[in-house]
Amino acid sequence: MDGTMFDNMMVHHRAWQKKLQEYDIHLTIEEVKAKIHGVNVEIIEREFPGRFTDDEKVELANGKEATYREIYAPEIELLPGLAELFHELKRRNIPMGVGSAAPPENVEFVLNTLDLWHYFDAIKHADDVQKGKPNPEVFLKVAEELGIDPSECVIFEDTPTGAKAAENAGAEVILVTTTHPKEEFETGYNITRFISDFTEVTVEELLDM
């Protein structure tokens, strides 16, 4: 969802930077971009081991997401070409799902704001999984709810961690370069192509994969 449906990862980076400053943790945007990815509580424990209690981790994570929604609300929009792609896939009865590391409040925020619920047959978020990306759990649960083998799915991702999760699920991957340029991806990941937005992909191309 984030970074694939929306070019919003820099908003998340800004929110993390702002919230961490309240705890006297000062990171540049480049440091945030390099280090902060995945499920919030896992991020906090990984990057700041032992610094926060469990309650403080939840408080920090929730506060960061509230800051994100406040910053992003006035500027939220789908990536170019995605609304048209959604409409055509739905018209052809092609099942679609969302598998996101975002908390449910963020998923609801964007799907409600842009009225997108009706496009999706399966939606999974951070509260639905035990392990975050690159573990493929979220994608496997989406595929299971869609009733489709993961190997028959095409997953759009924007980060190395997400692309690895998609590869681990056994799906083909299209990489959207909103967050990371093509050069940041090593060989592998089962990436079939790179796109900058959804004007560069058609339903016919997806069906031929």
Backbone as CSV, one residue per row, in Angstrom:
resi,resn,N_x,N_y,N_z,CA_x,CA_y,CA_z,C_x,C_y,C_z
1,MET,0.834,-1.193,0.000,0.000,0.000,0.000,0.874,1.250,0.000
2,ASP,1.582,1.486,1.113,2.447,2.661,1.173,3.607,2.510,0.199
3,GLY,3.826,3.548,-0.591,4.916,3.527,-1.553,4.577,2.842,-2.850
4,THR,3.458,2.120,-2.898,3.034,1.464,-4.141,1.725,2.063,-4.658
5,MET,0.726,2.128,-3.812,-0.511,2.803,-4.187,-0.368,4.319,-4.063
6,PHE,0.478,4.734,-3.136,0.667,6.149,-2.845,2.159,6.455,-2.762
7,ASP,2.545,7.616,-3.263,3.932,8.051,-3.138,4.055,8.805,-1.814
8,ASN,3.962,8.049,-0.718,3.845,8.663,0.604,4.949,8.271,1.568
9,MET,5.960,7.551,1.092,6.974,7.089,2.034,7.780,8.242,2.626
10,MET,7.981,9.309,1.854,8.691,10.450,2.422,7.872,11.087,3.549
11,VAL,6.541,10.998,3.460,5.694,11.493,4.542,5.926,10.652,5.801
12,HIS,6.020,9.342,5.632,6.327,8.466,6.764,7.710,8.806,7.347
13,HIS,8.679,9.043,6.479,10.011,9.390,6.958,9.973,10.679,7.776
14,ARG,9.248,11.669,7.278,9.132,12.941,7.996,8.442,12.746,9.342
15,ALA,7.414,11.885,9.371,6.690,11.628,10.618,7.589,10.924,11.633
16,TRP,8.362,9.927,11.162,9.300,9.246,12.062,10.322,10.230,12.615
17,GLN,10.877,11.051,11.731,11.890,12.008,12.157,11.335,12.955,13.217
18,LYS,10.142,13.464,12.967,9.522,14.400,13.911,9.221,13.736,15.245
19,LYS,8.679,12.510,15.205,8.300,11.836,16.447,9.529,11.421,17.251
20,LEU,10.570,10.929,16.596,11.770,10.503,17.311,12.476,11.677,17.984
21,GLN,12.357,12.859,17.388,12.962,14.038,18.008,12.362,14.318,19.382
22,GLU,11.091,13.957,19.569,10.449,14.139,20.868,11.093,13.255,21.939
23,TYR,11.785,12.187,21.502,12.474,11.288,22.423,13.988,11.533,22.398
24,ASP,14.381,12.696,21.881,15.790,13.098,21.801,16.602,12.137,20.936
25,ILE,15.955,11.604,19.890,16.639,10.789,18.890,16.618,11.574,17.593
26,HIS,17.780,11.957,17.111,17.864,12.840,15.957,18.498,12.096,14.780
27,LEU,17.690,11.850,13.764,18.137,11.162,12.561,17.895,12.047,11.352
28,THR,18.790,11.979,10.392,18.542,12.656,9.121,17.499,11.861,8.340
29,ILE,16.935,12.504,7.331,15.970,11.800,6.479,16.629,10.596,5.816
30,GLU,17.880,10.733,5.412,18.574,9.609,4.785,18.757,8.455,5.767
31,GLU,19.030,8.767,7.026,19.158,7.724,8.043,17.815,7.051,8.296
32,VAL,16.760,7.828,8.346,15.422,7.257,8.517,15.096,6.346,7.340
33,LYS,15.368,6.814,6.149,15.071,6.036,4.944,15.814,4.706,4.936
34,ALA,17.058,4.722,5.423,17.872,3.509,5.397,17.499,2.523,6.496
35,LYS,17.063,3.023,7.651,16.898,2.174,8.831,15.454,1.824,9.162
36,ILE,14.516,2.705,8.832,13.161,2.573,9.355,12.252,1.947,8.306
37,HIS,12.013,0.654,8.426,11.117,-0.046,7.508,10.576,-1.280,8.212
38,GLY,9.301,-1.572,7.965,8.679,-2.742,8.579,7.591,-2.360,9.557
39,VAL,7.291,-3.275,10.472,6.261,-3.059,11.489,6.843,-2.176,12.593
40,ASN,6.088,-1.176,13.031,6.618,-0.141,13.914,7.316,-0.675,15.163
41,VAL,6.623,-1.541,15.899,7.202,-2.035,17.152,8.483,-2.821,16.880
42,GLU,8.507,-3.575,15.776,9.722,-4.306,15.408,10.849,-3.343,15.062
43,ILE,10.513,-2.255,14.373,11.509,-1.231,14.038,12.134,-0.670,15.304
44,ILE,11.300,-0.299,16.257,11.777,0.338,17.490,12.699,-0.595,18.257
45,GLU,12.339,-1.858,18.355,13.166,-2.815,19.083,14.465,-3.087,18.332
46,ARG,14.380,-3.168,17.006,15.569,-3.457,16.206,16.584,-2.316,16.247
47,GLU,16.099,-1.089,16.099,16.994,0.058,16.005,17.382,0.639,17.363
48,PHE,16.537,0.438,18.367,16.799,0.998,19.696,16.586,-0.076,20.774
49,PRO,17.350,-1.167,20.693,17.102,-2.306,21.594,17.260,-1.923,23.062
50,GLY,16.241,-2.292,23.845,16.284,-2.069,25.276,16.010,-0.657,25.734
51,ARG,15.815,0.258,24.801,15.637,1.662,25.185,14.220,1.950,25.677
52,PHE,13.226,1.241,25.130,11.835,1.529,25.446,11.156,0.311,26.069
53,THR,10.239,0.575,26.999,9.392,-0.493,27.516,8.367,-0.860,26.447
54,ASP,7.662,-1.960,26.660,6.641,-2.362,25.694,5.580,-1.286,25.542
55,ASP,5.149,-0.695,26.651,4.140,0.364,26.581,4.665,1.581,25.830
56,GLU,5.928,1.912,26.045,6.518,3.064,25.359,6.650,2.806,23.859
57,LYS,6.942,1.565,23.482,7.015,1.223,22.055,5.666,1.459,21.384
58,VAL,4.602,1.003,22.038,3.259,1.183,21.481,2.906,2.663,21.409
59,GLU,3.243,3.404,22.455,2.953,4.840,22.476,3.700,5.566,21.356
60,LEU,4.975,5.242,21.185,5.766,5.851,20.124,5.220,5.482,18.749
61,ALA,4.912,4.207,18.565,4.394,3.748,17.276,3.071,4.425,16.932
62,ASN,2.154,4.477,17.893,0.858,5.111,17.644,1.001,6.606,17.390
63,GLY,1.905,7.239,18.142,2.127,8.669,17.953,2.697,8.988,16.590
64,LYS,3.616,8.138,16.128,4.174,8.350,14.785,3.091,8.257,13.729
65,GLU,2.201,7.262,13.833,1.151,7.097,12.824,0.151,8.249,12.851
66,ALA,-0.159,8.752,14.027,-1.047,9.910,14.120,-0.406,11.120,13.452
67,THR,0.895,11.290,13.641,1.617,12.379,12.988,1.588,12.211,11.477
68,TYR,1.793,10.986,11.003,1.722,10.701,9.564,0.371,11.087,8.976
69,ARG,-0.709,10.669,9.612,-2.040,10.950,9.069,-2.320,12.456,9.056
70,GLU,-1.845,13.138,10.078,-2.034,14.589,10.135,-1.304,15.288,8.989
71,ILE,-0.072,14.840,8.718,0.705,15.450,7.640,0.109,15.123,6.277
72,TYR,-0.338,13.870,6.101,-0.702,13.384,4.762,-2.132,13.695,4.342
73,ALA,-3.017,13.920,5.284,-4.439,14.094,4.962,-4.691,15.127,3.860
74,PRO,-4.048,16.289,3.868,-4.368,17.292,2.850,-3.832,16.965,1.454
75,GLU,-2.918,15.987,1.336,-2.248,15.772,0.057,-2.392,14.357,-0.487
76,ILE,-3.238,13.539,0.113,-3.342,12.132,-0.279,-3.903,11.981,-1.685
77,GLU,-3.264,11.144,-2.493,-3.753,10.819,-3.835,-3.071,9.541,-4.323
78,LEU,-3.774,8.809,-5.195,-3.211,7.603,-5.789,-2.113,7.970,-6.778
79,LEU,-1.197,7.030,-6.990,-0.199,7.221,-8.024,-0.863,7.329,-9.390
80,PRO,-0.282,8.082,-10.318,-0.859,8.219,-11.661,-1.122,6.867,-12.310
81,GLY,-2.295,6.740,-12.902,-2.674,5.532,-13.624,-3.297,4.451,-12.776
82,LEU,-3.214,4.566,-11.450,-3.696,3.469,-10.604,-5.217,3.426,-10.542
83,ALA,-5.875,4.562,-10.496,-7.343,4.564,-10.460,-7.902,3.870,-11.693
84,GLU,-7.321,4.153,-12.848,-7.769,3.527,-14.083,-7.484,2.028,-14.083
85,LEU,-6.329,1.643,-13.550,-5.992,0.218,-13.485,-6.936,-0.521,-12.542
86,PHE,-7.223,0.071,-11.387,-8.182,-0.528,-10.464,-9.525,-0.760,-11.158
87,HIS,-9.994,0.265,-11.848,-11.310,0.181,-12.492,-11.341,-0.945,-13.524
88,GLU,-10.287,-1.043,-14.333,-10.271,-2.055,-15.388,-10.123,-3.461,-14.814
89,LEU,-9.282,-3.626,-13.798,-9.150,-4.939,-13.165,-10.465,-5.371,-12.531
90,LYS,-11.129,-4.446,-11.869,-12.422,-4.766,-11.254,-13.449,-5.125,-12.310
91,ARG,-13.449,-4.385,-13.419,-14.404,-4.655,-14.505,-14.216,-6.060,-15.063
92,ARG,-12.985,-6.544,-15.059,-12.680,-7.868,-15.585,-12.720,-8.952,-14.503
93,ASN,-13.143,-8.593,-13.307,-13.256,-9.538,-12.196,-11.921,-10.183,-11.830
94,ILE,-10.847,-9.403,-11.909,-9.538,-9.872,-11.478,-9.415,-9.593,-9.976
95,PRO,-9.228,-10.616,-9.133,-9.158,-10.387,-7.680,-7.961,-9.519,-7.296
96,MET,-8.178,-8.643,-6.345,-7.120,-7.764,-5.855,-7.121,-7.772,-4.333
97,GLY,-5.923,-7.626,-3.781,-5.803,-7.560,-2.330,-4.729,-6.579,-1.915
98,VAL,-4.769,-6.194,-0.654,-3.755,-5.331,-0.055,-3.069,-6.102,1.063
99,GLY,-1.728,-6.144,1.014,-0.947,-6.723,2.097,0.038,-5.677,2.579
100,SER,-0.217,-5.100,3.730,0.542,-3.936,4.178,1.127,-4.130,5.571
101,ALA,2.302,-3.528,5.782,2.897,-3.489,7.122,2.294,-2.377,7.965
102,ALA,1.390,-1.602,7.367,0.782,-0.475,8.078,-0.208,-0.964,9.133
103,PRO,-0.404,-0.165,10.178,-1.433,-0.501,11.167,-2.819,-0.288,10.588
104,PRO,-3.839,-0.893,11.189,-5.190,-0.807,10.618,-5.696,0.622,10.483
105,GLU,-5.306,1.503,11.403,-5.779,2.887,11.326,-5.320,3.573,10.038
106,ASN,-4.105,3.252,9.583,-3.607,3.856,8.354,-4.276,3.269,7.121
107,VAL,-4.507,1.951,7.155,-5.201,1.316,6.040,-6.605,1.903,5.902
108,GLU,-7.302,1.999,7.001,-8.651,2.575,6.975,-8.624,4.037,6.539
109,PHE,-7.626,4.765,6.979,-7.481,6.183,6.639,-7.446,6.394,5.128
110,VAL,-6.586,5.658,4.417,-6.467,5.888,2.980,-7.632,5.281,2.203
111,LEU,-8.087,4.097,2.619,-9.185,3.462,1.890,-10.488,4.234,2.073
112,ASN,-10.696,4.790,3.252,-11.883,5.622,3.479,-11.789,6.951,2.741
113,THR,-10.635,7.589,2.826,-10.476,8.916,2.232,-10.719,8.891,0.730
114,LEU,-10.239,7.849,0.063,-10.356,7.765,-1.394,-11.415,6.761,-1.847
115,ASP,-12.192,6.209,-0.900,-13.285,5.290,-1.220,-12.796,4.130,-2.095
116,LEU,-11.873,3.340,-1.560,-11.236,2.267,-2.326,-11.627,0.869,-1.881
117,TRP,-12.401,0.738,-0.816,-12.695,-0.584,-0.253,-13.264,-1.555,-1.284
118,HIS,-14.119,-1.057,-2.169,-14.859,-1.941,-3.075,-13.975,-2.627,-4.110
119,TYR,-12.734,-2.173,-4.251,-11.850,-2.809,-5.223,-11.238,-4.110,-4.704
120,PHE,-11.190,-4.289,-3.391,-10.357,-5.349,-2.820,-11.181,-6.470,-2.203
121,ASP,-10.712,-7.703,-2.470,-11.351,-8.902,-1.932,-10.644,-9.413,-0.683
122,ALA,-9.474,-8.878,-0.395,-8.722,-9.267,0.803,-7.847,-8.090,1.220
123,ILE,-7.853,-7.791,2.506,-7.033,-6.704,3.045,-6.400,-7.192,4.345
124,LYS,-5.060,-7.166,4.391,-4.338,-7.575,5.586,-3.360,-6.474,5.977
125,HIS,-3.252,-6.248,7.287,-2.388,-5.184,7.795,-1.541,-5.714,8.944
126,ALA,-0.859,-4.822,9.642,0.112,-5.235,10.664,-0.511,-6.077,11.768
127,ASP,-1.756,-5.796,12.123,-2.398,-6.537,13.209,-2.793,-7.959,12.808
128,ASP,-2.719,-8.265,11.517,-3.136,-9.582,11.032,-1.994,-10.589,10.980
129,VAL,-0.767,-10.137,11.272,0.379,-11.033,11.130,1.206,-11.070,12.411
130,GLN,1.968,-12.148,12.540,2.897,-12.298,13.652,4.300,-11.827,13.286
131,LYS,4.619,-11.902,11.991,5.962,-11.543,11.533,5.854,-10.555,10.367
132,GLY,6.660,-9.508,10.445,6.665,-8.497,9.393,7.545,-8.894,8.215
133,LYS,7.462,-8.123,7.154,8.317,-8.325,5.993,9.786,-8.196,6.430
134,PRO,10.687,-9.020,5.867,10.575,-9.839,4.651,9.914,-11.201,4.829
135,ASN,9.431,-11.521,6.034,8.617,-12.723,6.156,7.383,-12.558,5.258
136,PRO,7.012,-13.564,4.501,5.926,-13.430,3.535,4.523,-13.578,4.118
137,GLU,4.393,-13.642,5.438,3.108,-13.973,6.057,1.959,-13.117,5.540
138,VAL,2.165,-11.804,5.439,1.052,-10.935,5.047,0.584,-11.254,3.636
139,PHE,1.518,-11.543,2.716,1.145,-11.856,1.346,0.507,-13.240,1.242
140,LEU,1.001,-14.177,2.025,0.402,-15.516,2.015,-1.032,-15.475,2.519
141,LYS,-1.304,-14.643,3.518,-2.664,-14.526,4.045,-3.594,-13.852,3.039
142,VAL,-3.080,-12.863,2.315,-3.891,-12.230,1.275,-4.230,-13.241,0.191
143,ALA,-3.213,-13.976,-0.275,-3.441,-14.967,-1.327,-4.429,-16.037,-0.879
144,GLU,-4.301,-16.459,0.367,-5.224,-17.478,0.891,-6.656,-16.959,0.889
145,GLU,-6.845,-15.711,1.321,-8.201,-15.161,1.354,-8.755,-14.937,-0.050
146,LEU,-7.862,-14.640,-1.001,-8.294,-14.502,-2.389,-8.600,-15.851,-3.018
147,GLY,-8.085,-16.930,-2.405,-8.272,-18.259,-2.971,-7.378,-18.514,-4.168
148,ILE,-6.197,-17.874,-4.160,-5.274,-17.971,-5.286,-3.906,-18.395,-4.766
149,ASP,-3.262,-19.320,-5.478,-1.911,-19.709,-5.104,-0.979,-18.509,-5.266
150,PRO,-0.083,-18.273,-4.322,0.821,-17.123,-4.430,1.611,-17.080,-5.737
151,SER,1.922,-18.246,-6.278,2.685,-18.294,-7.529,1.894,-17.727,-8.698
152,GLU,0.582,-17.601,-8.528,-0.277,-17.028,-9.568,-0.540,-15.539,-9.338
153,CYS,0.112,-14.980,-8.333,-0.104,-13.570,-7.990,1.028,-12.696,-8.516
154,VAL,0.692,-11.448,-8.802,1.673,-10.406,-9.075,1.587,-9.413,-7.915
155,ILE,2.711,-9.153,-7.283,2.750,-8.245,-6.145,3.526,-6.989,-6.526
156,PHE,2.925,-5.851,-6.263,3.611,-4.572,-6.451,4.261,-4.186,-5.128
157,GLU,5.544,-3.863,-5.182,6.279,-3.457,-3.987,7.176,-2.265,-4.312
158,ASP,7.711,-1.634,-3.235,8.549,-0.450,-3.446,9.864,-0.495,-2.675
159,THR,10.074,-1.511,-1.839,11.286,-1.573,-1.030,11.966,-2.930,-1.176
160,PRO,13.264,-2.994,-0.896,13.936,-4.303,-0.897,13.306,-5.284,0.080
161,THR,12.923,-4.800,1.271,12.307,-5.686,2.261,10.988,-6.249,1.754
162,GLY,10.158,-5.380,1.160,8.884,-5.828,0.625,9.057,-6.754,-0.562
163,ALA,10.020,-6.432,-1.435,10.266,-7.285,-2.595,10.749,-8.664,-2.168
164,LYS,11.571,-8.714,-1.121,12.025,-10.002,-0.615,10.865,-10.802,-0.026
165,ALA,9.944,-10.115,0.651,8.758,-10.790,1.190,7.919,-11.374,0.059
166,ALA,7.756,-10.618,-1.007,6.988,-11.099,-2.159,7.679,-12.294,-2.804
167,GLU,9.011,-12.214,-2.935,9.764,-13.339,-3.482,9.613,-14.563,-2.582
168,ASN,9.708,-14.348,-1.268,9.568,-15.457,-0.325,8.178,-16.079,-0.379
169,ALA,7.193,-15.291,-0.810,5.833,-15.827,-0.973,5.697,-16.644,-2.247
170,GLY,6.674,-16.513,-3.153,6.626,-17.253,-4.410,5.928,-16.521,-5.531
171,ALA,5.701,-15.215,-5.356,4.984,-14.423,-6.357,5.957,-13.679,-7.259
172,GLU,5.460,-13.268,-8.411,6.215,-12.356,-9.261,6.068,-10.941,-8.702
173,VAL,7.095,-10.123,-8.927,7.137,-8.797,-8.323,7.315,-7.722,-9.400
174,ILE,6.504,-6.683,-9.322,6.736,-5.459,-10.076,7.144,-4.398,-9.063
175,LEU,8.287,-3.772,-9.299,8.843,-2.830,-8.346,8.491,-1.403,-8.765
176,VAL,7.834,-0.686,-7.860,7.488,0.718,-8.090,8.591,1.569,-7.452
177,THR,9.238,2.405,-8.266,10.442,3.098,-7.813,10.128,4.448,-7.157
178,THR,9.089,4.497,-6.341,8.766,5.726,-5.618,9.730,5.977,-4.468
179,THR,10.207,4.907,-3.849,10.993,5.011,-2.623,12.464,4.701,-2.843
180,HIS,12.747,3.685,-3.654,14.118,3.260,-3.905,14.351,3.148,-5.405
181,PRO,15.458,3.692,-5.910,15.758,3.558,-7.343,16.153,2.129,-7.684
182,LYS,16.053,1.828,-8.953,16.361,0.483,-9.436,17.749,0.024,-8.999
183,GLU,18.693,0.961,-8.931,20.078,0.618,-8.629,20.254,0.059,-7.211
184,GLU,19.283,0.303,-6.330,19.401,-0.180,-4.954,19.006,-1.644,-4.790
185,PHE,18.554,-2.254,-5.874,18.101,-3.643,-5.785,19.149,-4.570,-6.381
186,GLU,19.577,-5.521,-5.557,20.486,-6.540,-6.055,19.712,-7.471,-6.978
187,THR,20.441,-8.296,-7.687,19.773,-9.247,-8.563,18.921,-10.198,-7.726
188,GLY,17.903,-10.719,-8.341,16.995,-11.604,-7.621,15.695,-10.912,-7.303
189,TYR,15.132,-11.222,-6.167,13.848,-10.686,-5.716,12.671,-11.099,-6.601
190,ASN,12.929,-11.847,-7.667,11.873,-12.250,-8.590,11.189,-11.033,-9.213
191,ILE,11.938,-9.938,-9.363,11.391,-8.709,-9.956,11.355,-8.870,-11.471
192,THR,10.178,-8.719,-12.039,10.030,-8.872,-13.482,10.203,-7.555,-14.226
193,ARG,9.893,-6.435,-13.536,10.078,-5.135,-14.174,10.013,-4.036,-13.122
194,PHE,10.488,-2.858,-13.519,10.441,-1.669,-12.673,9.550,-0.634,-13.349
195,ILE,8.706,0.037,-12.542,7.869,1.116,-13.066,7.961,2.313,-12.116
196,SER,7.743,3.507,-12.668,7.722,4.701,-11.818,6.312,5.024,-11.360
197,ASP,5.305,4.634,-12.166,3.913,4.753,-11.761,3.087,3.800,-12.618
198,PHE,1.766,3.847,-12.475,0.920,2.826,-13.096,0.470,3.186,-14.510
199,THR,0.963,4.307,-15.030,0.748,4.582,-16.446,1.634,3.685,-17.305
200,GLU,2.587,3.008,-16.663,3.557,2.191,-17.392,3.195,0.714,-17.422
201,VAL,2.006,0.358,-16.955,1.608,-1.048,-16.948,0.147,-1.155,-17.362
202,THR,-0.184,-2.208,-18.116,-1.557,-2.426,-18.579,-2.094,-3.746,-18.015
203,VAL,-3.408,-3.882,-18.059,-4.029,-5.132,-17.612,-3.541,-6.298,-18.472
204,GLU,-3.428,-6.069,-19.762,-2.976,-7.130,-20.664,-1.601,-7.633,-20.276
205,GLU,-0.720,-6.713,-19.930,0.618,-7.115,-19.511,0.590,-7.936,-18.232
206,LEU,-0.269,-7.554,-17.294,-0.382,-8.299,-16.053,-0.916,-9.711,-16.304
207,LEU,-1.894,-9.818,-17.171,-2.485,-11.130,-17.454,-1.509,-12.045,-18.190
208,ASP,-0.538,-11.464,-18.868,0.449,-12.266,-19.615,1.595,-12.731,-18.722
209,MET,1.670,-12.245,-17.490,2.791,-12.615,-16.618,2.617,-14.038,-16.085
